């Protein structure tokens, strides 16, 4: 897995690993992102909870390739 730094390259439905400060890493599916690529919506696999992620919070998104 590689860290995906350009969230605009993500496509809805792609599986990713989300690493957030203070949280256990979790697998999720990309839902959508803002046009500027700074906010990403995902749905976690373990709970089906939908979450809004911010790059500025130190959130890291990992996937199979940089252009997941």
N, CA, C, O and CB atoms as a CASP TS submission, in Angstrom:
PFRMAT TS
TARGET T0000
AUTHOR 0000-0000-0000
METHOD Language model
MODEL 1
PARENT N/A
ATOM      1  N   UNK     1       0.838  -1.190   0.000  1.00  0.00           N
ATOM      2  CA  UNK     1       0.000   0.000   0.000  1.00  0.00           C
ATOM      3  C   UNK     1       0.879   1.248   0.000  1.00  0.00           C
ATOM      4  O   UNK     1       1.982   1.258   0.547  1.00  0.00           O
ATOM      5  CB  UNK     1      -0.951   0.001   1.219  1.00  0.00           C
ATOM      6  N   UNK     2       0.360   2.289  -0.626  1.00  0.00           N
ATOM      7  CA  UNK     2       1.067   3.569  -0.668  1.00  0.00           C
ATOM      8  C   UNK     2       0.149   4.670  -0.143  1.00  0.00           C
ATOM      9  O   UNK     2      -1.073   4.587  -0.258  1.00  0.00           O
ATOM     10  CB  UNK     2       1.546   3.895  -2.113  1.00  0.00           C
ATOM     11  N   UNK     3       0.765   5.700   0.433  1.00  0.00           N
ATOM     12  CA  UNK     3      -0.028   6.825   0.900  1.00  0.00           C
ATOM     13  C   UNK     3      -0.521   7.616  -0.302  1.00  0.00           C
ATOM     14  O   UNK     3       0.250   7.942  -1.204  1.00  0.00           O
ATOM     15  CB  UNK     3       0.793   7.725   1.856  1.00  0.00           C
ATOM     16  N   UNK     4      -1.809   7.921  -0.305  1.00  0.00           N
ATOM     17  CA  UNK     4      -2.418   8.692  -1.391  1.00  0.00           C
ATOM     18  C   UNK     4      -2.473  10.147  -0.942  1.00  0.00           C
ATOM     19  O   UNK     4      -3.257  10.505  -0.063  1.00  0.00           O
ATOM     20  CB  UNK     4      -3.857   8.150  -1.759  1.00  0.00           C
ATOM     21  N   UNK     5      -1.649  10.969  -1.541  1.00  0.00           N
ATOM     22  CA  UNK     5      -1.582  12.374  -1.154  1.00  0.00           C
ATOM     23  C   UNK     5      -2.498  13.253  -1.993  1.00  0.00           C
ATOM     24  O   UNK     5      -2.894  14.333  -1.554  1.00  0.00           O
ATOM     25  CB  UNK     5      -0.164  12.871  -1.266  1.00  0.00           C
ATOM     26  N   UNK     6      -2.837  12.800  -3.196  1.00  0.00           N
ATOM     27  CA  UNK     6      -3.742  13.548  -4.065  1.00  0.00           C
ATOM     28  C   UNK     6      -5.117  12.891  -4.008  1.00  0.00           C
ATOM     29  O   UNK     6      -5.400  11.962  -4.764  1.00  0.00           O
ATOM     30  CB  UNK     6      -3.204  13.602  -5.535  1.00  0.00           C
ATOM     31  N   UNK     7      -5.968  13.379  -3.109  1.00  0.00           N
ATOM     32  CA  UNK     7      -7.288  12.776  -2.941  1.00  0.00           C
ATOM     33  C   UNK     7      -8.161  12.961  -4.171  1.00  0.00           C
ATOM     34  O   UNK     7      -9.133  12.226  -4.343  1.00  0.00           O
ATOM     35  CB  UNK     7      -7.979  13.364  -1.733  1.00  0.00           C
ATOM     36  N   UNK     8      -7.842  13.923  -5.031  1.00  0.00           N
ATOM     37  CA  UNK     8      -8.616  14.105  -6.261  1.00  0.00           C
ATOM     38  C   UNK     8      -8.475  12.910  -7.192  1.00  0.00           C
ATOM     39  O   UNK     8      -9.331  12.688  -8.049  1.00  0.00           O
ATOM     40  CB  UNK     8      -8.177  15.377  -6.981  1.00  0.00           C
ATOM     41  N   UNK     9      -7.406  12.138  -7.034  1.00  0.00           N
ATOM     42  CA  UNK     9      -7.196  10.963  -7.866  1.00  0.00           C
ATOM     43  C   UNK     9      -8.030   9.770  -7.453  1.00  0.00           C
ATOM     44  O   UNK     9      -8.037   8.750  -8.142  1.00  0.00           O
ATOM     45  CB  UNK     9      -5.764  10.586  -7.845  1.00  0.00           C
ATOM     46  N   UNK    10      -8.735   9.883  -6.333  1.00  0.00           N
ATOM     47  CA  UNK    10      -9.558   8.767  -5.855  1.00  0.00           C
ATOM     48  C   UNK    10     -10.884   8.702  -6.601  1.00  0.00           C
ATOM     49  O   UNK    10     -11.411   9.714  -7.064  1.00  0.00           O
ATOM     50  CB  UNK    10      -9.811   8.895  -4.348  1.00  0.00           C
ATOM     51  N   UNK    11     -11.403   7.494  -6.705  1.00  0.00           N
ATOM     52  CA  UNK    11     -12.674   7.254  -7.375  1.00  0.00           C
ATOM     53  C   UNK    11     -13.652   6.652  -6.379  1.00  0.00           C
ATOM     54  O   UNK    11     -13.262   5.830  -5.549  1.00  0.00           O
ATOM     55  CB  UNK    11     -12.493   6.324  -8.605  1.00  0.00           C
ATOM     56  N   UNK    12     -14.904   7.045  -6.449  1.00  0.00           N
ATOM     57  CA  UNK    12     -15.921   6.469  -5.570  1.00  0.00           C
ATOM     58  C   UNK    12     -15.931   4.954  -5.721  1.00  0.00           C
ATOM     59  O   UNK    12     -15.850   4.427  -6.830  1.00  0.00           O
ATOM     60  CB  UNK    12     -17.320   7.054  -5.884  1.00  0.00           C
ATOM     61  N   UNK    13     -16.030   4.262  -4.589  1.00  0.00           N
ATOM     62  CA  UNK    13     -16.077   2.806  -4.586  1.00  0.00           C
ATOM     63  C   UNK    13     -14.735   2.138  -4.352  1.00  0.00           C
ATOM     64  O   UNK    13     -14.676   0.922  -4.168  1.00  0.00           O
ATOM     65  CB  UNK    13     -16.632   2.331  -5.867  1.00  0.00           C
ATOM     66  N   UNK    14     -13.647   2.916  -4.355  1.00  0.00           N
ATOM     67  CA  UNK    14     -12.306   2.359  -4.162  1.00  0.00           C
ATOM     68  C   UNK    14     -12.066   2.085  -2.677  1.00  0.00           C
ATOM     69  O   UNK    14     -12.361   2.937  -1.838  1.00  0.00           O
ATOM     70  CB  UNK    14     -11.222   3.323  -4.718  1.00  0.00           C
ATOM     71  N   UNK    15     -11.534   0.903  -2.343  1.00  0.00           N
ATOM     72  CA  UNK    15     -11.204   0.626  -0.943  1.00  0.00           C
ATOM     73  C   UNK    15      -9.909   1.336  -0.543  1.00  0.00           C
ATOM     74  O   UNK    15      -8.962   1.396  -1.328  1.00  0.00           O
ATOM     75  CB  UNK    15     -11.073  -0.895  -0.711  1.00  0.00           C
ATOM     76  N   UNK    16      -9.870   1.872   0.677  1.00  0.00           N
ATOM     77  CA  UNK    16      -8.693   2.557   1.202  1.00  0.00           C
ATOM     78  C   UNK    16      -8.519   2.218   2.684  1.00  0.00           C
ATOM     79  O   UNK    16      -9.454   1.768   3.346  1.00  0.00           O
ATOM     80  CB  UNK    16      -8.814   4.093   1.002  1.00  0.00           C
ATOM     81  N   UNK    17      -7.314   2.441   3.184  1.00  0.00           N
ATOM     82  CA  UNK    17      -7.033   2.344   4.612  1.00  0.00           C
ATOM     83  C   UNK    17      -6.935   3.771   5.130  1.00  0.00           C
ATOM     84  O   UNK    17      -6.165   4.574   4.603  1.00  0.00           O
ATOM     85  CB  UNK    17      -5.710   1.521   4.904  1.00  0.00           C
ATOM     86  N   UNK    18      -7.713   4.089   6.162  1.00  0.00           N
ATOM     87  CA  UNK    18      -7.729   5.435   6.729  1.00  0.00           C
ATOM     88  C   UNK    18      -6.948   5.420   8.037  1.00  0.00           C
ATOM     89  O   UNK    18      -7.207   4.604   8.922  1.00  0.00           O
ATOM     90  CB  UNK    18      -9.193   5.936   6.956  1.00  0.00           C
ATOM     91  N   UNK    19      -5.993   6.330   8.145  1.00  0.00           N
ATOM     92  CA  UNK    19      -5.196   6.483   9.365  1.00  0.00           C
ATOM     93  C   UNK    19      -5.398   7.902   9.875  1.00  0.00           C
ATOM     94  O   UNK    19      -4.963   8.874   9.258  1.00  0.00           O
ATOM     95  CB  UNK    19      -3.671   6.184   9.106  1.00  0.00           C
ATOM     96  N   UNK    20      -6.080   7.995  11.037  1.00  0.00           N
ATOM     97  CA  UNK    20      -6.380   9.290  11.644  1.00  0.00           C
ATOM     98  C   UNK    20      -5.691   9.374  12.994  1.00  0.00           C
ATOM     99  O   UNK    20      -5.674   8.392  13.735  1.00  0.00           O
ATOM    100  CB  UNK    20      -7.910   9.500  11.794  1.00  0.00           C
ATOM    101  N   UNK    21      -5.124  10.522  13.328  1.00  0.00           N
ATOM    102  CA  UNK    21      -4.482  10.668  14.634  1.00  0.00           C
ATOM    103  C   UNK    21      -5.453  10.315  15.768  1.00  0.00           C
ATOM    104  O   UNK    21      -6.576  10.817  15.812  1.00  0.00           O
ATOM    105  CB  UNK    21      -3.958  12.104  14.813  1.00  0.00           C
ATOM    106  N   UNK    22      -5.008   9.451  16.677  1.00  0.00           N
ATOM    107  CA  UNK    22      -5.831   9.075  17.822  1.00  0.00           C
ATOM    108  C   UNK    22      -6.844   7.982  17.551  1.00  0.00           C
ATOM    109  O   UNK    22      -7.613   7.632  18.446  1.00  0.00           O
ATOM    110  CB  UNK    22      -6.540  10.258  18.316  1.00  0.00           C
ATOM    111  N   UNK    23      -6.871   7.427  16.339  1.00  0.00           N
ATOM    112  CA  UNK    23      -7.822   6.379  15.975  1.00  0.00           C
ATOM    113  C   UNK    23      -7.080   5.158  15.442  1.00  0.00           C
ATOM    114  O   UNK    23      -5.968   5.274  14.928  1.00  0.00           O
ATOM    115  CB  UNK    23      -8.830   6.896  14.927  1.00  0.00           C
ATOM    116  N   UNK    24      -7.695   4.002  15.566  1.00  0.00           N
ATOM    117  CA  UNK    24      -7.160   2.782  14.989  1.00  0.00           C
ATOM    118  C   UNK    24      -7.326   2.843  13.474  1.00  0.00           C
ATOM    119  O   UNK    24      -8.387   3.242  12.995  1.00  0.00           O
ATOM    120  CB  UNK    24      -7.864   1.528  15.580  1.00  0.00           C
ATOM    121  N   UNK    25      -6.298   2.454  12.700  1.00  0.00           N
ATOM    122  CA  UNK    25      -6.466   2.420  11.241  1.00  0.00           C
ATOM    123  C   UNK    25      -7.668   1.554  10.864  1.00  0.00           C
ATOM    124  O   UNK    25      -7.918   0.523  11.490  1.00  0.00           O
ATOM    125  CB  UNK    25      -5.181   1.883  10.555  1.00  0.00           C
ATOM    126  N   UNK    26      -8.403   1.973   9.848  1.00  0.00           N
ATOM    127  CA  UNK    26      -9.617   1.260   9.461  1.00  0.00           C
ATOM    128  C   UNK    26      -9.784   1.257   7.946  1.00  0.00           C
ATOM    129  O   UNK    26      -9.418   2.212   7.261  1.00  0.00           O
ATOM    130  CB  UNK    26     -10.845   1.890  10.128  1.00  0.00           C
ATOM    131  N   UNK    27     -10.343   0.167   7.443  1.00  0.00           N
ATOM    132  CA  UNK    27     -10.620   0.043   6.012  1.00  0.00           C
ATOM    133  C   UNK    27     -11.956   0.716   5.711  1.00  0.00           C
ATOM    134  O   UNK    27     -12.919   0.588   6.467  1.00  0.00           O
ATOM    135  CB  UNK    27     -10.637  -1.457   5.566  1.00  0.00           C
ATOM    136  N   UNK    28     -11.991   1.430   4.598  1.00  0.00           N
ATOM    137  CA  UNK    28     -13.202   2.145   4.201  1.00  0.00           C
ATOM    138  C   UNK    28     -13.306   2.154   2.682  1.00  0.00           C
ATOM    139  O   UNK    28     -12.368   1.795   1.970  1.00  0.00           O
ATOM    140  CB  UNK    28     -13.203   3.595   4.760  1.00  0.00           C
ATOM    141  N   UNK    29     -14.465   2.572   2.211  1.00  0.00           N
ATOM    142  CA  UNK    29     -14.699   2.748   0.780  1.00  0.00           C
ATOM    143  C   UNK    29     -14.895   4.232   0.512  1.00  0.00           C
ATOM    144  O   UNK    29     -15.638   4.903   1.229  1.00  0.00           O
ATOM    145  CB  UNK    29     -15.937   1.918   0.294  1.00  0.00           C
ATOM    146  N   UNK    30     -14.234   4.745  -0.515  1.00  0.00           N
ATOM    147  CA  UNK    30     -14.385   6.155  -0.885  1.00  0.00           C
ATOM    148  C   UNK    30     -15.821   6.396  -1.340  1.00  0.00           C
ATOM    149  O   UNK    30     -16.369   5.639  -2.141  1.00  0.00           O
ATOM    150  CB  UNK    30     -13.373   6.557  -2.008  1.00  0.00           C
ATOM    151  N   UNK    31     -16.417   7.462  -0.816  1.00  0.00           N
ATOM    152  CA  UNK    31     -17.771   7.840  -1.202  1.00  0.00           C
ATOM    153  C   UNK    31     -17.705   9.019  -2.181  1.00  0.00           C
ATOM    154  O   UNK    31     -18.155   8.907  -3.322  1.00  0.00           O
ATOM    155  CB  UNK    31     -18.626   8.205   0.053  1.00  0.00           C
ATOM    156  N   UNK    32     -17.143  10.148  -1.734  1.00  0.00           N
ATOM    157  CA  UNK    32     -16.959  11.305  -2.613  1.00  0.00           C
ATOM    158  C   UNK    32     -15.945  12.247  -1.995  1.00  0.00           C
ATOM    159  O   UNK    32     -15.538  12.062  -0.848  1.00  0.00           O
ATOM    160  CB  UNK    32     -18.301  12.039  -2.864  1.00  0.00           C
ATOM    161  N   UNK    33     -15.533  13.264  -2.753  1.00  0.00           N
ATOM    162  CA  UNK    33     -14.588  14.248  -2.247  1.00  0.00           C
ATOM    163  C   UNK    33     -14.977  15.632  -2.738  1.00  0.00           C
ATOM    164  O   UNK    33     -15.723  15.780  -3.707  1.00  0.00           O
ATOM    165  CB  UNK    33     -13.150  13.902  -2.679  1.00  0.00           C
ATOM    166  N   UNK    34     -14.455  16.650  -2.047  1.00  0.00           N
ATOM    167  CA  UNK    34     -14.736  18.015  -2.474  1.00  0.00           C
ATOM    168  C   UNK    34     -13.933  18.334  -3.733  1.00  0.00           C
ATOM    169  O   UNK    34     -12.915  17.692  -3.991  1.00  0.00           O
ATOM    170  CB  UNK    34     -14.406  19.023  -1.343  1.00  0.00           C
ATOM    171  N   UNK    35     -14.375  19.316  -4.519  1.00  0.00           N
ATOM    172  CA  UNK    35     -13.680  19.652  -5.763  1.00  0.00           C
ATOM    173  C   UNK    35     -12.209  20.038  -5.573  1.00  0.00           C
ATOM    174  O   UNK    35     -11.401  19.855  -6.483  1.00  0.00           O
ATOM    175  CB  UNK    35     -14.396  20.778  -6.439  1.00  0.00           C
ATOM    176  N   UNK    36     -11.856  20.571  -4.393  1.00  0.00           N
ATOM    177  CA  UNK    36     -10.458  20.953  -4.167  1.00  0.00           C
ATOM    178  C   UNK    36      -9.617  19.796  -3.624  1.00  0.00           C
ATOM    179  O   UNK    36      -8.402  19.931  -3.480  1.00  0.00           O
ATOM    180  CB  UNK    36     -10.392  22.127  -3.203  1.00  0.00           C
ATOM    181  N   UNK    37     -10.254  18.662  -3.321  1.00  0.00           N
ATOM    182  CA  UNK    37      -9.528  17.486  -2.866  1.00  0.00           C
ATOM    183  C   UNK    37      -9.052  17.534  -1.431  1.00  0.00           C
ATOM    184  O   UNK    37      -8.225  16.709  -1.044  1.00  0.00           O
ATOM    185  CB  UNK    37      -8.377  17.273  -3.731  1.00  0.00           C
ATOM    186  N   UNK    38      -9.538  18.464  -0.625  1.00  0.00           N
ATOM    187  CA  UNK    38      -9.104  18.563   0.769  1.00  0.00           C
ATOM    188  C   UNK    38     -10.003  17.831   1.750  1.00  0.00           C
ATOM    189  O   UNK    38      -9.593  17.557   2.878  1.00  0.00           O
ATOM    190  CB  UNK    38      -9.022  19.991   1.162  1.00  0.00           C
ATOM    191  N   UNK    39     -11.218  17.513   1.339  1.00  0.00           N
ATOM    192  CA  UNK    39     -12.158  16.789   2.195  1.00  0.00           C
ATOM    193  C   UNK    39     -12.637  15.560   1.441  1.00  0.00           C
ATOM    194  O   UNK    39     -12.978  15.624   0.260  1.00  0.00           O
ATOM    195  CB  UNK    39     -13.365  17.693   2.618  1.00  0.00           C
ATOM    196  N   UNK    40     -12.654  14.439   2.154  1.00  0.00           N
ATOM    197  CA  UNK    40     -13.022  13.153   1.568  1.00  0.00           C
ATOM    198  C   UNK    40     -14.099  12.508   2.430  1.00  0.00           C
ATOM    199  O   UNK    40     -13.997  12.513   3.657  1.00  0.00           O
ATOM    200  CB  UNK    40     -11.782  12.218   1.439  1.00  0.00           C
ATOM    201  N   UNK    41     -15.117  11.961   1.805  1.00  0.00           N
ATOM    202  CA  UNK    41     -16.138  11.196   2.508  1.00  0.00           C
ATOM    203  C   UNK    41     -15.875   9.717   2.260  1.00  0.00           C
ATOM    204  O   UNK    41     -15.653   9.299   1.123  1.00  0.00           O
ATOM    205  CB  UNK    41     -17.578  11.601   2.044  1.00  0.00           C
ATOM    206  N   UNK    42     -15.901   8.924   3.337  1.00  0.00           N
ATOM    207  CA  UNK    42     -15.717   7.478   3.226  1.00  0.00           C
ATOM    208  C   UNK    42     -16.793   6.769   4.036  1.00  0.00           C
ATOM    209  O   UNK    42     -17.440   7.363   4.898  1.00  0.00           O
ATOM    210  CB  UNK    42     -14.303   7.058   3.708  1.00  0.00           C
ATOM    211  N   UNK    43     -16.969   5.491   3.739  1.00  0.00           N
ATOM    212  CA  UNK    43     -17.869   4.638   4.524  1.00  0.00           C
ATOM    213  C   UNK    43     -17.016   3.489   5.065  1.00  0.00           C
ATOM    214  O   UNK    43     -16.439   2.711   4.305  1.00  0.00           O
ATOM    215  CB  UNK    43     -19.098   4.100   3.652  1.00  0.00           C
ATOM    216  N   UNK    44     -16.951   3.402   6.409  1.00  0.00           N
ATOM    217  CA  UNK    44     -16.136   2.368   7.047  1.00  0.00           C
ATOM    218  C   UNK    44     -16.768   0.998   6.900  1.00  0.00           C
ATOM    219  O   UNK    44     -17.986   0.848   6.999  1.00  0.00           O
ATOM    220  CB  UNK    44     -15.929   2.687   8.519  1.00  0.00           C
ATOM    221  N   UNK    45     -15.920  -0.008   6.662  1.00  0.00           N
ATOM    222  CA  UNK    45     -16.406  -1.371   6.457  1.00  0.00           C
ATOM    223  C   UNK    45     -16.938  -1.988   7.744  1.00  0.00           C
ATOM    224  O   UNK    45     -17.943  -2.698   7.711  1.00  0.00           O
ATOM    225  CB  UNK    45     -15.299  -2.240   5.892  1.00  0.00           C
ATOM    226  N   UNK    46     -16.290  -1.734   8.871  1.00  0.00           N
ATOM    227  CA  UNK    46     -16.662  -2.419  10.110  1.00  0.00           C
ATOM    228  C   UNK    46     -17.965  -1.920  10.713  1.00  0.00           C
ATOM    229  O   UNK    46     -18.557  -2.606  11.547  1.00  0.00           O
ATOM    230  CB  UNK    46     -15.567  -2.267  11.116  1.00  0.00           C
ATOM    231  N   UNK    47     -18.429  -0.732  10.306  1.00  0.00           N
ATOM    232  CA  UNK    47     -19.644  -0.194  10.912  1.00  0.00           C
ATOM    233  C   UNK    47     -20.614   0.406   9.899  1.00  0.00           C
ATOM    234  O   UNK    47     -21.751   0.727  10.246  1.00  0.00           O
ATOM    235  CB  UNK    47     -19.281   0.848  11.926  1.00  0.00           C
ATOM    236  N   UNK    48     -20.180   0.559   8.664  1.00  0.00           N
ATOM    237  CA  UNK    48     -20.955   1.229   7.612  1.00  0.00           C
ATOM    238  C   UNK    48     -21.179   2.702   7.944  1.00  0.00           C
ATOM    239  O   UNK    48     -21.978   3.376   7.293  1.00  0.00           O
ATOM    240  CB  UNK    48     -22.307   0.526   7.411  1.00  0.00           C
ATOM    241  N   UNK    49     -20.462   3.208   8.975  1.00  0.00           N
ATOM    242  CA  UNK    49     -20.536   4.619   9.332  1.00  0.00           C
ATOM    243  C   UNK    49     -19.881   5.454   8.239  1.00  0.00           C
ATOM    244  O   UNK    49     -18.840   5.083   7.697  1.00  0.00           O
ATOM    245  CB  UNK    49     -19.860   4.880  10.701  1.00  0.00           C
ATOM    246  N   UNK    50     -20.495   6.568   7.928  1.00  0.00           N
ATOM    247  CA  UNK    50     -19.944   7.487   6.930  1.00  0.00           C
ATOM    248  C   UNK    50     -19.192   8.582   7.681  1.00  0.00           C
ATOM    249  O   UNK    50     -19.676   9.097   8.689  1.00  0.00           O
ATOM    250  CB  UNK    50     -21.076   8.096   6.008  1.00  0.00           C
ATOM    251  N   UNK    51     -18.004   8.935   7.184  1.00  0.00           N
ATOM    252  CA  UNK    51     -17.192   9.932   7.873  1.00  0.00           C
ATOM    253  C   UNK    51     -16.624  10.940   6.887  1.00  0.00           C
ATOM    254  O   UNK    51     -16.320  10.614   5.739  1.00  0.00           O
ATOM    255  CB  UNK    51     -16.060   9.258   8.649  1.00  0.00           C
ATOM    256  N   UNK    52     -16.488  12.172   7.363  1.00  0.00           N
ATOM    257  CA  UNK    52     -15.867  13.235   6.587  1.00  0.00           C
ATOM    258  C   UNK    52     -14.435  13.388   7.096  1.00  0.00           C
ATOM    259  O   UNK    52     -14.215  13.609   8.287  1.00  0.00           O
ATOM    260  CB  UNK    52     -16.672  14.587   6.703  1.00  0.00           C
ATOM    261  N   UNK    53     -13.466  13.272   6.194  1.00  0.00           N
ATOM    262  CA  UNK    53     -12.060  13.341   6.557  1.00  0.00           C
ATOM    263  C   UNK    53     -11.442  14.619   6.007  1.00  0.00           C
ATOM    264  O   UNK    53     -11.731  15.025   4.881  1.00  0.00           O
ATOM    265  CB  UNK    53     -11.303  12.107   6.037  1.00  0.00           C
ATOM    266  N   UNK    54     -10.593  15.246   6.804  1.00  0.00           N
ATOM    267  CA  UNK    54      -9.910  16.475   6.410  1.00  0.00           C
ATOM    268  C   UNK    54      -8.410  16.229   6.354  1.00  0.00           C
ATOM    269  O   UNK    54      -7.847  15.664   7.291  1.00  0.00           O
ATOM    270  CB  UNK    54     -10.236  17.629   7.389  1.00  0.00           C
ATOM    271  N   UNK    55      -7.762  16.631   5.295  1.00  0.00           N
ATOM    272  CA  UNK    55      -6.301  16.520   5.208  1.00  0.00           C
ATOM    273  C   UNK    55      -5.624  17.303   6.325  1.00  0.00           C
ATOM    274  O   UNK    55      -4.630  16.846   6.890  1.00  0.00           O
ATOM    275  CB  UNK    55      -5.803  17.018   3.844  1.00  0.00           C
ATOM    276  N   UNK    56      -6.152  18.477   6.646  1.00  0.00           N
ATOM    277  CA  UNK    56      -5.516  19.345   7.637  1.00  0.00           C
ATOM    278  C   UNK    56      -5.522  18.758   9.040  1.00  0.00           C
ATOM    279  O   UNK    56      -4.793  19.240   9.906  1.00  0.00           O
ATOM    280  CB  UNK    56      -6.198  20.679   7.655  1.00  0.00           C
ATOM    281  N   UNK    57      -6.327  17.730   9.285  1.00  0.00           N
ATOM    282  CA  UNK    57      -6.372  17.070  10.595  1.00  0.00           C
ATOM    283  C   UNK    57      -5.278  16.024  10.747  1.00  0.00           C
ATOM    284  O   UNK    57      -5.184  15.371  11.787  1.00  0.00           O
ATOM    285  CB  UNK    57      -7.729  16.422  10.809  1.00  0.00           C
ATOM    286  N   UNK    58      -4.452  15.858   9.721  1.00  0.00           N
ATOM    287  CA  UNK    58      -3.404  14.848   9.774  1.00  0.00           C
ATOM    288  C   UNK    58      -3.862  13.481   9.304  1.00  0.00           C
ATOM    289  O   UNK    58      -3.145  12.494   9.473  1.00  0.00           O
ATOM    290  CB  UNK    58      -2.879  14.741  11.163  1.00  0.00           C
ATOM    291  N   UNK    59      -5.048  13.411   8.716  1.00  0.00           N
ATOM    292  CA  UNK    59      -5.573  12.144   8.207  1.00  0.00           C
ATOM    293  C   UNK    59      -4.739  11.673   7.023  1.00  0.00           C
ATOM    294  O   UNK    59      -4.395  12.453   6.136  1.00  0.00           O
ATOM    295  CB  UNK    59      -7.056  12.290   7.797  1.00  0.00           C
ATOM    296  N   UNK    60      -4.422  10.382   7.027  1.00  0.00           N
ATOM    297  CA  UNK    60      -3.714   9.761   5.907  1.00  0.00           C
ATOM    298  C   UNK    60      -4.629   8.734   5.265  1.00  0.00           C
ATOM    299  O   UNK    60      -5.356   8.017   5.953  1.00  0.00           O
ATOM    300  CB  UNK    60      -2.379   9.102   6.373  1.00  0.00           C
ATOM    301  N   UNK    61      -4.588   8.668   3.946  1.00  0.00           N
ATOM    302  CA  UNK    61      -5.352   7.680   3.190  1.00  0.00           C
ATOM    303  C   UNK    61      -4.352   6.846   2.399  1.00  0.00           C
ATOM    304  O   UNK    61      -3.499   7.380   1.690  1.00  0.00           O
ATOM    305  CB  UNK    61      -6.414   8.361   2.241  1.00  0.00           C
ATOM    306  N   UNK    62      -4.471   5.539   2.532  1.00  0.00           N
ATOM    307  CA  UNK    62      -3.565   4.607   1.868  1.00  0.00           C
ATOM    308  C   UNK    62      -4.361   3.714   0.938  1.00  0.00           C
ATOM    309  O   UNK    62      -5.496   3.347   1.242  1.00  0.00           O
ATOM    310  CB  UNK    62      -2.781   3.761   2.898  1.00  0.00           C
ATOM    311  N   UNK    63      -3.766   3.362  -0.202  1.00  0.00           N
ATOM    312  CA  UNK    63      -4.428   2.498  -1.167  1.00  0.00           C
ATOM    313  C   UNK    63      -3.417   1.677  -1.935  1.00  0.00           C
ATOM    314  O   UNK    63      -2.221   1.710  -1.646  1.00  0.00           O
ATOM    315  CB  UNK    63      -5.275   3.316  -2.126  1.00  0.00           C
ATOM    316  N   UNK    64      -3.902   0.947  -2.907  1.00  0.00           N
ATOM    317  CA  UNK    64      -3.036   0.073  -3.699  1.00  0.00           C
ATOM    318  C   UNK    64      -2.057   0.859  -4.562  1.00  0.00           C
ATOM    319  O   UNK    64      -0.911   0.445  -4.737  1.00  0.00           O
ATOM    320  CB  UNK    64      -3.877  -0.832  -4.578  1.00  0.00           C
ATOM    321  N   UNK    65      -2.503   1.995  -5.104  1.00  0.00           N
ATOM    322  CA  UNK    65      -1.619   2.847  -5.904  1.00  0.00           C
ATOM    323  C   UNK    65      -1.944   4.298  -5.606  1.00  0.00           C
ATOM    324  O   UNK    65      -3.006   4.598  -5.062  1.00  0.00           O
ATOM    325  CB  UNK    65      -1.766   2.549  -7.429  1.00  0.00           C
ATOM    326  N   UNK    66      -1.046   5.194  -5.955  1.00  0.00           N
ATOM    327  CA  UNK    66      -1.266   6.630  -5.728  1.00  0.00           C
ATOM    328  C   UNK    66      -2.547   7.100  -6.408  1.00  0.00           C
ATOM    329  O   UNK    66      -3.224   7.988  -5.890  1.00  0.00           O
ATOM    330  CB  UNK    66      -0.067   7.447  -6.244  1.00  0.00           C
ATOM    331  N   UNK    67      -2.893   6.521  -7.560  1.00  0.00           N
ATOM    332  CA  UNK    67      -4.107   6.901  -8.288  1.00  0.00           C
ATOM    333  C   UNK    67      -5.206   5.879  -8.092  1.00  0.00           C
ATOM    334  O   UNK    67      -5.898   5.512  -9.041  1.00  0.00           O
ATOM    335  CB  UNK    67      -3.811   7.065  -9.774  1.00  0.00           C
ATOM    336  N   UNK    68      -5.370   5.413  -6.847  1.00  0.00           N
ATOM    337  CA  UNK    68      -6.365   4.389  -6.537  1.00  0.00           C
ATOM    338  C   UNK    68      -7.667   4.732  -7.193  1.00  0.00           C
ATOM    339  O   UNK    68      -8.641   3.993  -7.056  1.00  0.00           O
ATOM    340  CB  UNK    68      -6.555   4.237  -5.031  1.00  0.00           C
TER
END
